[in-house]
Amino acid sequence: MRFAIELMHIALGIATAIVMASMAAWAVPLARADIWNTDYVVIAFVIGMGYLPLRQAWAADRAAEAAEARGREA
């Protein structure tokens, strides 16, 4: 469950970056290429910053599943 929540956070961050870049590119057409290049960098940072929490959530979910499986065996 935690893993899914972290994935949702990353997806929302990417979607927000795309929406903001779209609005900025619409507002300043002469800077469209620079805005989108900056947006690609922002998306890479969103993914990079979400990697560690995503790994931690995955490990926590696996630990919870293992504990639940041990509880069923007893």
MOPAC internal coordinates of N, CA, C and O (Angstrom, degrees):
PM7 1SCF
backbone

  N    0.0000 0     0.00 0     0.00 0    0    0    0
  C    1.4486 1     0.00 0     0.00 0    1    0    0
  C    1.5390 1   110.77 1     0.00 0    2    1    0
  O    1.2310 1   121.10 1   136.77 1    3    2    1
  N    1.3291 1   115.51 1   -43.23 1    3    2    1
  C    1.4666 1   118.77 1  -179.65 1    5    3    2
  C    1.5198 1   110.86 1   -63.37 1    6    5    3
  O    1.2310 1   121.20 1   142.45 1    7    6    5
  N    1.3297 1   115.32 1   -37.55 1    7    6    5
  C    1.4646 1   120.67 1   179.38 1    9    7    6
  C    1.5271 1   110.16 1   -60.91 1   10    9    7
  O    1.2310 1   120.38 1   136.17 1   11   10    9
  N    1.3248 1   116.87 1   -43.83 1   11   10    9
  C    1.4681 1   121.20 1   179.47 1   13   11   10
  C    1.5320 1   111.05 1   -63.68 1   14   13   11
  O    1.2310 1   120.69 1   141.90 1   15   14   13
  N    1.3200 1   116.28 1   -38.10 1   15   14   13
  C    1.4700 1   119.91 1   179.21 1   17   15   14
  C    1.5251 1   110.21 1   -66.28 1   18   17   15
  O    1.2310 1   120.19 1   138.50 1   19   18   17
  N    1.3289 1   117.23 1   -41.50 1   19   18   17
  C    1.4684 1   120.18 1   178.12 1   21   19   18
  C    1.5295 1   111.04 1   -65.30 1   22   21   19
  O    1.2310 1   120.28 1   140.20 1   23   22   21
  N    1.3281 1   117.08 1   -39.80 1   23   22   21
  C    1.4683 1   119.91 1   176.31 1   25   23   22
  C    1.5268 1   110.86 1   -61.91 1   26   25   23
  O    1.2310 1   120.87 1   140.40 1   27   26   25
  N    1.3287 1   115.95 1   -39.60 1   27   26   25
  C    1.4624 1   120.18 1   178.48 1   29   27   26
  C    1.5313 1   110.57 1   -63.61 1   30   29   27
  O    1.2310 1   120.21 1   139.82 1   31   30   29
  N    1.3267 1   117.20 1   -40.18 1   31   30   29
  C    1.4675 1   120.17 1   178.42 1   33   31   30
  C    1.5277 1   111.08 1   -61.81 1   34   33   31
  O    1.2310 1   120.58 1   136.97 1   35   34   33
  N    1.3181 1   116.50 1   -43.03 1   35   34   33
  C    1.4582 1   120.20 1   179.17 1   37   35   34
  C    1.5256 1   110.04 1   -65.03 1   38   37   35
  O    1.2310 1   120.50 1   135.37 1   39   38   37
  N    1.3278 1   116.66 1   -44.63 1   39   38   37
  C    1.4652 1   120.41 1   179.86 1   41   39   38
  C    1.5264 1   111.37 1   -62.12 1   42   41   39
  O    1.2310 1   120.45 1   139.16 1   43   42   41
  N    1.3232 1   116.74 1   -40.84 1   43   42   41
  C    1.4673 1   119.91 1   177.98 1   45   43   42
  C    1.5233 1   111.70 1   -66.80 1   46   45   43
  O    1.2310 1   120.29 1   143.65 1   47   46   45
  N    1.3257 1   117.04 1   -36.35 1   47   46   45
  C    1.4565 1   120.43 1   176.84 1   49   47   46
  C    1.5202 1   111.71 1   -64.53 1   50   49   47
  O    1.2310 1   120.60 1   138.03 1   51   50   49
  N    1.3253 1   116.45 1   -41.97 1   51   50   49
  C    1.4552 1   120.40 1   177.92 1   53   51   50
  C    1.5212 1   110.61 1   -66.32 1   54   53   51
  O    1.2310 1   120.38 1   135.83 1   55   54   53
  N    1.3250 1   116.88 1   -44.17 1   55   54   53
  C    1.4634 1   120.29 1   179.27 1   57   55   54
  C    1.5261 1   111.48 1   -61.90 1   58   57   55
  O    1.2310 1   120.55 1   138.70 1   59   58   57
  N    1.3129 1   116.56 1   -41.30 1   59   58   57
  C    1.4620 1   120.47 1   178.36 1   61   59   58
  C    1.5257 1   111.19 1   -63.44 1   62   61   59
  O    1.2310 1   120.39 1   137.74 1   63   62   61
  N    1.3279 1   116.85 1   -42.26 1   63   62   61
  C    1.4612 1   120.50 1   178.45 1   65   63   62
  C    1.5266 1   110.97 1   -62.06 1   66   65   63
  O    1.2310 1   120.58 1   139.04 1   67   66   65
  N    1.3280 1   116.50 1   -40.96 1   67   66   65
  C    1.4659 1   120.14 1   179.72 1   69   67   66
  C    1.5226 1   111.47 1   -66.21 1   70   69   67
  O    1.2310 1   120.68 1   137.29 1   71   70   69
  N    1.3261 1   116.31 1   -42.71 1   71   70   69
  C    1.4706 1   119.62 1   178.91 1   73   71   70
  C    1.5288 1   110.78 1   -63.45 1   74   73   71
  O    1.2310 1   120.65 1   135.45 1   75   74   73
  N    1.3249 1   116.37 1   -44.55 1   75   74   73
  C    1.4679 1   119.22 1  -179.86 1   77   75   74
  C    1.5248 1   111.48 1   -64.87 1   78   77   75
  O    1.2310 1   120.16 1   140.33 1   79   78   77
  N    1.3360 1   117.30 1   -39.67 1   79   78   77
  C    1.4590 1   120.16 1   178.21 1   81   79   78
  C    1.5264 1   110.86 1   -67.04 1   82   81   79
  O    1.2310 1   120.50 1   141.43 1   83   82   81
  N    1.3112 1   116.66 1   -38.57 1   83   82   81
  C    1.4703 1   119.72 1   177.40 1   85   83   82
  C    1.5187 1   111.13 1   -60.84 1   86   85   83
  O    1.2310 1   120.65 1   134.85 1   87   86   85
  N    1.3175 1   116.36 1   -45.15 1   87   86   85
  C    1.4700 1   120.36 1   179.28 1   89   87   86
  C    1.5288 1   110.95 1   -65.30 1   90   89   87
  O    1.2310 1   120.64 1   138.77 1   91   90   89
  N    1.3092 1   116.38 1   -41.23 1   91   90   89
  C    1.4703 1   119.74 1   179.63 1   93   91   90
  C    1.5259 1   110.62 1   -66.53 1   94   93   91
  O    1.2310 1   120.21 1   138.38 1   95   94   93
  N    1.3412 1   117.20 1   -41.62 1   95   94   93
  C    1.4642 1   120.23 1   179.19 1   97   95   94
  C    1.5309 1   110.94 1   -65.87 1   98   97   95
  O    1.2310 1   120.48 1   145.67 1   99   98   97
  N    1.3143 1   116.69 1   -34.33 1   99   98   97
  C    1.4631 1   120.18 1   176.83 1  101   99   98
  C    1.5273 1   110.35 1   -68.55 1  102  101   99
  O    1.2310 1   120.69 1   140.16 1  103  102  101
  N    1.3277 1   116.29 1   -39.84 1  103  102  101
  C    1.4674 1   120.44 1  -176.43 1  105  103  102
  C    1.5282 1   112.28 1   -73.96 1  106  105  103
  O    1.2310 1   120.12 1   147.63 1  107  106  105
  N    1.3230 1   117.38 1   -32.37 1  107  106  105
  C    1.4687 1   121.13 1  -177.07 1  109  107  106
  C    1.5302 1   107.89 1  -128.66 1  110  109  107
  O    1.2310 1   119.89 1  -100.89 1  111  110  109
  N    1.3202 1   117.82 1    79.11 1  111  110  109
  C    1.4705 1   120.21 1  -174.58 1  113  111  110
  C    1.5345 1   114.26 1   -60.96 1  114  113  111
  O    1.2310 1   119.61 1   150.08 1  115  114  113
  N    1.3209 1   118.35 1   -29.92 1  115  114  113
  C    1.4590 1   120.00 1  -178.70 1  117  115  114
  C    1.5288 1   112.31 1   -69.79 1  118  117  115
  O    1.2310 1   120.08 1   159.26 1  119  118  117
  N    1.3125 1   117.46 1   -20.74 1  119  118  117
  C    1.4613 1   121.24 1  -179.23 1  121  119  118
  C    1.5256 1   112.04 1  -104.55 1  122  121  119
  O    1.2310 1   120.59 1  -163.91 1  123  122  121
  N    1.3231 1   116.47 1    16.09 1  123  122  121
  C    1.4679 1   120.83 1  -174.05 1  125  123  122
  C    1.5341 1   112.44 1   -55.08 1  126  125  123
  O    1.2310 1   119.87 1   133.35 1  127  126  125
  N    1.3137 1   117.85 1   -46.65 1  127  126  125
  C    1.4719 1   120.52 1  -177.96 1  129  127  126
  C    1.5279 1   110.99 1   -63.44 1  130  129  127
  O    1.2310 1   120.33 1   136.38 1  131  130  129
  N    1.3157 1   116.97 1   -43.62 1  131  130  129
  C    1.4685 1   120.34 1   179.67 1  133  131  130
  C    1.5214 1   111.62 1   -66.35 1  134  133  131
  O    1.2310 1   120.59 1   142.50 1  135  134  133
  N    1.3129 1   116.48 1   -37.50 1  135  134  133
  C    1.4734 1   120.47 1   179.35 1  137  135  134
  C    1.5272 1   109.85 1   -63.64 1  138  137  135
  O    1.2310 1   120.46 1   134.96 1  139  138  137
  N    1.3271 1   116.72 1   -45.04 1  139  138  137
  C    1.4611 1   118.82 1  -178.71 1  141  139  138
  C    1.5214 1   111.68 1   -70.06 1  142  141  139
  O    1.2310 1   119.81 1   144.23 1  143  142  141
  N    1.3167 1   117.96 1   -35.77 1  143  142  141
  C    1.4727 1   119.59 1   175.87 1  145  143  142
  C    1.5224 1   110.72 1   -62.53 1  146  145  143
  O    1.2310 1   120.68 1   138.04 1  147  146  145
  N    1.3241 1   116.31 1   -41.96 1  147  146  145
  C    1.4595 1   120.66 1   176.91 1  149  147  146
  C    1.5225 1   110.49 1   -63.93 1  150  149  147
  O    1.2310 1   120.44 1   141.38 1  151  150  149
  N    1.3204 1   116.77 1   -38.62 1  151  150  149
  C    1.4602 1   120.84 1   179.98 1  153  151  150
  C    1.5268 1   111.16 1   -64.08 1  154  153  151
  O    1.2310 1   120.31 1   141.56 1  155  154  153
  N    1.3261 1   117.02 1   -38.44 1  155  154  153
  C    1.4653 1   119.23 1   177.79 1  157  155  154
  C    1.5245 1   110.76 1   -62.33 1  158  157  155
  O    1.2310 1   120.57 1   141.36 1  159  158  157
  N    1.3093 1   116.51 1   -38.64 1  159  158  157
  C    1.4712 1   120.58 1   177.41 1  161  159  158
  C    1.5276 1   110.16 1   -66.22 1  162  161  159
  O    1.2310 1   120.52 1   137.77 1  163  162  161
  N    1.3254 1   116.61 1   -42.23 1  163  162  161
  C    1.4645 1   120.94 1   178.62 1  165  163  162
  C    1.5260 1   109.93 1   -61.62 1  166  165  163
  O    1.2310 1   119.95 1   137.10 1  167  166  165
  N    1.3212 1   117.69 1   -42.90 1  167  166  165
  C    1.4622 1   120.85 1   178.76 1  169  167  166
  C    1.5298 1   110.49 1   -62.41 1  170  169  167
  O    1.2310 1   120.33 1   139.34 1  171  170  169
  N    1.3152 1   116.98 1   -40.66 1  171  170  169
  C    1.4626 1   119.79 1   177.17 1  173  171  170
  C    1.5283 1   110.90 1   -62.02 1  174  173  171
  O    1.2310 1   120.28 1   139.93 1  175  174  173
  N    1.3329 1   117.06 1   -40.07 1  175  174  173
  C    1.4644 1   120.16 1   177.52 1  177  175  174
  C    1.5208 1   111.48 1   -66.49 1  178  177  175
  O    1.2310 1   119.88 1   140.61 1  179  178  177
  N    1.3141 1   117.83 1   -39.39 1  179  178  177
  C    1.4664 1   120.86 1   178.31 1  181  179  178
  C    1.5292 1   109.75 1   -60.71 1  182  181  179
  O    1.2310 1   120.82 1   135.45 1  183  182  181
  N    1.3203 1   116.03 1   -44.55 1  183  182  181
  C    1.4627 1   119.73 1   178.68 1  185  183  182
  C    1.5257 1   110.38 1   -65.85 1  186  185  183
  O    1.2310 1   120.59 1   135.29 1  187  186  185
  N    1.3233 1   116.48 1   -44.71 1  187  186  185
  C    1.4605 1   120.41 1  -179.80 1  189  187  186
  C    1.5154 1   112.84 1   -63.24 1  190  189  187
  O    1.2310 1   120.38 1   138.52 1  191  190  189
  N    1.3157 1   116.88 1   -41.48 1  191  190  189
  C    1.4654 1   119.81 1  -179.70 1  193  191  190
  C    1.5295 1   111.60 1   -72.76 1  194  193  191
  O    1.2310 1   120.02 1   157.83 1  195  194  193
  N    1.3143 1   117.56 1   -22.17 1  195  194  193
  C    1.4555 1   120.42 1   179.26 1  197  195  194
  C    1.5112 1   113.63 1   -88.70 1  198  197  195
  O    1.2310 1   120.03 1   171.55 1  199  198  197
  N    1.3365 1   117.55 1    -8.45 1  199  198  197
  C    1.4638 1   120.60 1  -175.23 1  201  199  198
  C    1.5315 1   112.33 1   -64.77 1  202  201  199
  O    1.2310 1   119.40 1   130.11 1  203  202  201
  N    1.3099 1   118.75 1   -49.89 1  203  202  201
  C    1.4644 1   121.40 1  -177.53 1  205  203  202
  C    1.5380 1   111.49 1   -63.75 1  206  205  203
  O    1.2310 1   118.96 1   131.25 1  207  206  205
  N    1.3536 1   119.58 1   -48.75 1  207  206  205
  C    1.4679 1   117.96 1   176.20 1  209  207  206
  C    1.5293 1   112.81 1   -60.02 1  210  209  207
  O    1.2310 1   120.52 1   147.25 1  211  210  209
  N    1.3365 1   116.61 1   -32.75 1  211  210  209
  C    1.4598 1   120.53 1   178.66 1  213  211  210
  C    1.5319 1   110.37 1   -66.16 1  214  213  211
  O    1.2310 1   120.49 1   136.63 1  215  214  213
  N    1.3280 1   116.68 1   -43.37 1  215  214  213
  C    1.4700 1   120.61 1   177.29 1  217  215  214
  C    1.5215 1   111.27 1   -63.51 1  218  217  215
  O    1.2310 1   120.62 1   137.89 1  219  218  217
  N    1.3415 1   116.42 1   -42.11 1  219  218  217
  C    1.4606 1   119.95 1   179.96 1  221  219  218
  C    1.5286 1   111.29 1   -65.13 1  222  221  219
  O    1.2310 1   120.52 1   140.30 1  223  222  221
  N    1.3153 1   116.61 1   -39.70 1  223  222  221
  C    1.4681 1   120.43 1   178.45 1  225  223  222
  C    1.5237 1   110.58 1   -65.95 1  226  225  223
  O    1.2310 1   120.43 1   140.67 1  227  226  225
  N    1.3268 1   116.78 1   -39.33 1  227  226  225
  C    1.4594 1   120.61 1   178.52 1  229  227  226
  C    1.5297 1   110.18 1   -63.10 1  230  229  227
  O    1.2310 1   120.61 1   135.77 1  231  230  229
  N    1.3271 1   116.43 1   -44.23 1  231  230  229
  C    1.4613 1   120.47 1   178.86 1  233  231  230
  C    1.5318 1   111.04 1   -64.26 1  234  233  231
  O    1.2310 1   120.28 1   139.46 1  235  234  233
  N    1.3177 1   117.07 1   -40.54 1  235  234  233
  C    1.4653 1   120.42 1   179.28 1  237  235  234
  C    1.5243 1   110.74 1   -65.53 1  238  237  235
  O    1.2310 1   120.13 1   139.92 1  239  238  237
  N    1.3212 1   117.35 1   -40.08 1  239  238  237
  C    1.4672 1   120.10 1   177.58 1  241  239  238
  C    1.5277 1   111.30 1   -64.70 1  242  241  239
  O    1.2310 1   120.70 1   138.61 1  243  242  241
  N    1.3310 1   116.27 1   -41.39 1  243  242  241
  C    1.4703 1   119.43 1   178.70 1  245  243  242
  C    1.5265 1   110.58 1   -64.56 1  246  245  243
  O    1.2310 1   120.55 1   139.58 1  247  246  245
  N    1.3287 1   116.55 1   -40.42 1  247  246  245
  C    1.4684 1   119.65 1   179.24 1  249  247  246
  C    1.5265 1   110.89 1   -65.15 1  250  249  247
  O    1.2310 1   120.47 1   140.16 1  251  250  249
  N    1.3120 1   116.71 1   -39.84 1  251  250  249
  C    1.4681 1   120.36 1   178.91 1  253  251  250
  C    1.5267 1   110.71 1   -65.94 1  254  253  251
  O    1.2310 1   120.44 1   139.29 1  255  254  253
  N    1.3213 1   116.76 1   -40.71 1  255  254  253
  C    1.4631 1   119.92 1   178.16 1  257  255  254
  C    1.5249 1   111.29 1   -65.38 1  258  257  255
  O    1.2310 1   120.55 1   140.39 1  259  258  257
  N    1.3286 1   116.56 1   -39.61 1  259  258  257
  C    1.4628 1   120.29 1   178.94 1  261  259  258
  C    1.5290 1   110.76 1   -65.97 1  262  261  259
  O    1.2310 1   120.25 1   139.01 1  263  262  261
  N    1.3276 1   117.13 1   -40.99 1  263  262  261
  C    1.4630 1   120.59 1   178.74 1  265  263  262
  C    1.5219 1   110.60 1   -65.70 1  266  265  263
  O    1.2310 1   120.85 1   141.73 1  267  266  265
  N    1.3129 1   115.98 1   -38.27 1  267  266  265
  C    1.4646 1   119.89 1   178.28 1  269  267  266
  C    1.5225 1   110.69 1   -66.55 1  270  269  267
  O    1.2310 1   120.30 1   140.49 1  271  270  269
  N    1.3212 1   117.03 1   -39.51 1  271  270  269
  C    1.4680 1   120.54 1   178.63 1  273  271  270
  C    1.5297 1   110.81 1   -66.04 1  274  273  271
  O    1.2310 1   120.44 1   140.52 1  275  274  273
  N    1.3396 1   116.76 1   -39.48 1  275  274  273
  C    1.4644 1   119.75 1   176.86 1  277  275  274
  C    1.5204 1   111.18 1   -65.00 1  278  277  275
  O    1.2310 1   120.57 1   144.99 1  279  278  277
  N    1.3435 1   116.51 1   -35.01 1  279  278  277
  C    1.4488 1   120.32 1   178.86 1  281  279  278
  C    1.5216 1   112.47 1   -66.82 1  282  281  279
  O    1.2310 1   120.76 1   145.59 1  283  282  281
  N    1.3306 1   116.15 1   -34.41 1  283  282  281
  C    1.4645 1   120.45 1   178.97 1  285  283  282
  C    1.5233 1   111.70 1   -71.95 1  286  285  283
  O    1.2310 1   120.78 1   147.72 1  287  286  285
  N    1.3439 1   116.11 1   -32.28 1  287  286  285
  C    1.4643 1   119.56 1  -178.84 1  289  287  286
  C    1.5269 1   112.37 1   -71.83 1  290  289  287
  O    1.2310 1   120.44 1   151.47 1  291  290  289
  N    1.3110 1   116.76 1   -28.53 1  291  290  289
  C    1.4675 1   119.73 1  -175.02 1  293  291  290
  C    1.5041 1   113.13 1   -77.28 1  294  293  291
  O    1.2310 1   120.10 1   180.00 1  295  294  293

